[in-house]
Amino acid sequence: MDAHYCLTCLESGVHLSDETLLLENPNATVPALLRTRYRQKRFIAGSADLGIYRFAEWLPVRRTLEGSCAPVTYQSDALARHLGLKRLFITFSGYWPERDARMLTGTFKECEAYSVCARMPATYDRVLVVASAGNTARAFIRVCSDNAIPLVVVVPERNLPAVWSIGPVSDCVRVIAAGGDSDYSDAIALAAIVADLPGFVAEGGARNVARRDGMATTVLSAVDVIGEIPAHYFQAVGSGTGAIAAWEANLRLIDSEEYGDRKMRLHVSQNAPFSPIHDSWVNRSRVLVPIDDDEARERIATIGAKVLANRQPPYGLRGGLYDALVDTDGTTGVVDNETAATAARLFERLEGIDLEPAAAVAVAHLVAAIEAEAIGADETVMLNVTGGGYLRIAEEQDRRDIVPARVIDRHCFRPETVSRVVTGLF
């Protein structure tokens, strides 16, 4: 391969060039992810001042962008002692200056955004379209504003309180809200219509290798600090893309022949009562358990961690979350709002920083696993804290609410209507 990476189709095994920023193999006969294959097999981490690009050898990027920060991993003392664990390592993505964590959106979605946007050449002439439940929106708004990358972000209107910026938003960025009772899946549907318009392009979600490899830096951060592949990995999931990314990073580390052949056991959790991944995995079904759209919206409306509300996760396709759980003998769990809130208070009291709701779900799942004696006291555990420090951001930064440029109701999700509304945004 001429570049430092190529793409492999997980259905056929064929290797593909990434000149056109592929999201899928056009010749695949069944749904399957692409996976990056890097020329550099060894895991090499650069200096911390490079931000996320300290892991550039294992990122599908063409350039570097300003303002990034890598996830920060440290060995827990207080929470570990409380849980009876000797080797609990916390990988924190958010705003916690004392830990040198300076993600100004408070979320590990910055890892995705800095990777996805750096995969695009500086001369790219199409407007990137991203669907989000909140965290991803903040991350892409920040990265694209700071680096003059044209962007349309589509979010559910009821999730707008989670969409804010530090300082003003560039004119190259526009936010569209899916109106009424729309949820994240509706935002995805609306974003797909926008992306089909001339001059726009879909970011791709889980299908975008740069998104997954950007999130995989959480595991690279952990292994860089720990010196080994953890035995257990905990994360809350909506789409499960982060857990897929963790699994893929694990496979690359094994392939490097420097860290043994351990596969982390993935422990992924969802916010009850909306738990399609958990419900499907409990039945060991590759196909997602069906749920009525209206019932799904009702359940989603009640959960605290709105970013975990994905009705169409990349679960059953080749290389998706089902395959990751099978390969790692993974587990799933569900956590209700009250239990997550209790876990958040515990973490803040013991570790010293506030958590975003999804991260609190992951902490609660870890607590439940300890209570069930599913984790040995001497085993190495990685807790992926995917967001936090919101209170610090509000206190220390110029945090601003974002007003959408357009609101489009679900009954107007038609190409001709969307085209009229979107025309003239830039």
Buried (B, 14 or more C-beta within 10 A) or exposed (E): EEEBBBBBBBBBEEEBEBEEBBBBBEEBEEBBBBBBBBEEBEBBBEEEEBBBBBBBBBBBBBEBBEBBBBBBBBEBEEBBEBBEBBBBBBBBBBBBEEBEBBBBBBBBBBBBBBBBBBBBEEEBEBBBBBBBBBBBBBBBBBBBBBBEBBBBBBBBBBBBEBBBBBEEBBEBBBBBBBBBBBBBBBBBBBBBBBBBBEEBBBBBBBBBBBBBBBBBBBBBBBBBBBEEBBBBBBBBBBBBBBBBBBBBBBBBBBBBEEBEEBBBBBBBBBBBBBBBBBBBBEEEEBEBBEBEEEEBBEBBEEBBBBBBBBBBBBBBBBBBBBBBBEEBEBBBBBBBBEBBBBBBEBBBEBBEBBBBBBBBBBBBBBBBBBEEEBBBEEBBBBBBBBBBBBEBBEEEBEBEEBEBBBBBBBEBBEEEBBBEBBEEBB
